[in-house]
Amino acid sequence: MKIDQKVLINRGHYSINFPIVVLYAAAFWVFGLDFIVLSIVTVVAWLFWSIMVPKWKLKSLKNLDSAESYVEWNSNAVFNGLIWPDNSWLAKTELWNKNDRLEYTSLRDSL
């Protein structure tokens, strides 16, 4: 393994979850707790998550060296709330571009 899995999970928290928490906190601080604002922030946060998760997954996969490390990394990412399980309909909200999807599947299949 090129990078420890704890580091990969922490990078996911810093690049995905931390900005989402900051977004919610800023919206609450500026606008207060309003249903419309909360709804808009939730849509924006989900869109951010949908774009950033595929980028993080691809970058993390490049640092794994075996199928066992992939399975462990994937289960740790699900357990830590960074991604949804692969068979979940919520996982289908990830927005992959064609090149990244092809690279991800080829890397995953080569492990």
C-alpha positions, -999 to +999 in steps of 0.1 A: +000+000+000+014+034-010-005+055+016-020+043+049-058+039+047-064+061+077-047+089+058-069+083+027-101+084+049-089+116+067-082+132+033-118+123+024-131+139+055-111+171+049-120+174+012-156+163+014-172+164+048-154+194+062-165+218+034-201+206+037-201+213+075-186+247+069-213+254+042-241+245+067-224+265+095-220+296+073-256+293+061-269+290+096-247+319+108-258+342+079-294+332+074-304+314+106-324+282+107-349+286+079-365+257+060-359+273+025-322+280+033-317+246+048-333+230+016-311+251-007-279+243+013-288+206+013-291+206-025-258+225-029-241+202-003-254+171-021-242+184-055-208+191-039-207+156-025-217+141-058-188+158-076-161+154-050-166+118-040-157+104-074-126+125-075-116+113-040-124+077-048-102+078-079-073+095-061-076+070-032-078+040-055-045+050-071-029+045-036-042+010-031-022-021-042-044-051-037-080-062-039-080-068-001-068-032+005-096-020-018-123-040+001-109-027+034-107+009+022-143+007+007-157-007+039-139+020+060-152+047+037-187+035+041-183+030+079-170+066+082-199+080+062-179+092+032-196+071+007-227+049+004-225+012-001-221+002-038-256-014-040-274+016-025-294+039-048-278+069-031-244+057-045-259+063-079-260+101-072-222+102-077-215+124-108-187+107-127-173+120-159-166+093-186-128+093-184-127+091-146-153+063-145-132+043-171-100+049-152-116+040-119-131+007-132-099-003-149-078+004-118-103-014-096-104-044-119-066-046-121-063-050-083 
